[in-house]
Amino acid sequence: MCTVYPKEGYFTVLVVVGIKEKAPVEEILPECTPELQSIYQQTPEGNSQRWLMIDLEDKDGLYDDVLRLIQFRQAS
């Protein structure tokens, strides 16, 4: 029997960067953490979107970056 447990100590956030958000996100990307820059660059684009799966463990720079990305989604 296989038992599945939720992730312990972190959670994963999905942020979709669509065509409306692409230019503003790429403009601020150099200011973001190297980790977010890497996730963005390694995520393939499909249908003019990037689906970023970001693991968050702490309220650190990556957390702040995710909040900025979410703000772009709210504005569009």
C-alpha positions in Angstrom: 0.0 0.0 0.0 1.3 3.4 -1.0 0.7 6.3 1.4 0.9 9.8 -0.1 1.6 12.8 2.2 1.4 16.5 1.4 4.6 18.4 0.9 6.1 19.2 4.3 7.6 22.6 4.9 6.7 24.2 1.6 4.0 24.6 -1.1 4.0 25.1 -4.8 2.6 28.2 -6.5 1.5 28.2 -10.1 1.8 31.6 -11.8 0.8 31.8 -15.4 2.6 34.6 -17.4 0.4 35.3 -20.4 0.8 37.5 -23.4 -0.4 40.6 -21.4 2.1 40.0 -18.6 5.1 38.9 -20.7 6.6 42.3 -21.4 6.3 43.8 -17.9 7.6 40.5 -16.3 10.6 40.4 -18.6 11.3 44.0 -17.8 11.6 43.3 -14.1 13.1 39.9 -14.4 16.7 41.2 -14.0 15.7 42.6 -10.6 14.4 39.3 -9.5 16.2 36.5 -7.6 18.4 34.2 -9.7 16.1 31.3 -8.8 13.1 33.0 -10.3 15.1 34.0 -13.4 16.1 30.4 -13.8 12.6 29.1 -13.4 11.3 31.6 -16.0 14.1 30.8 -18.5 13.7 27.0 -18.1 9.9 27.1 -18.4 8.9 26.5 -22.1 6.5 28.9 -23.7 3.3 27.4 -25.1 0.3 29.3 -26.6 2.1 32.6 -25.6 2.1 31.5 -21.9 4.6 30.3 -19.4 3.2 28.2 -16.5 5.7 28.8 -13.7 5.7 26.2 -10.9 7.5 27.8 -7.9 8.2 26.0 -4.6 8.0 28.4 -1.7 9.6 27.5 1.7 10.2 30.9 3.3 9.2 34.5 3.1 12.4 35.5 1.2 13.3 37.1 -2.1 11.6 34.4 -4.1 8.4 35.0 -2.1 8.5 38.7 -2.9 9.1 37.9 -6.6 6.0 35.7 -6.7 3.9 38.4 -5.1 5.1 40.8 -7.9 4.1 38.3 -10.5 0.7 37.9 -9.0 0.3 41.7 -9.0 0.8 41.6 -12.8 -1.9 39.0 -13.1 -4.3 41.1 -11.1 -3.7 44.1 -13.2 -4.5 42.4 -16.5 
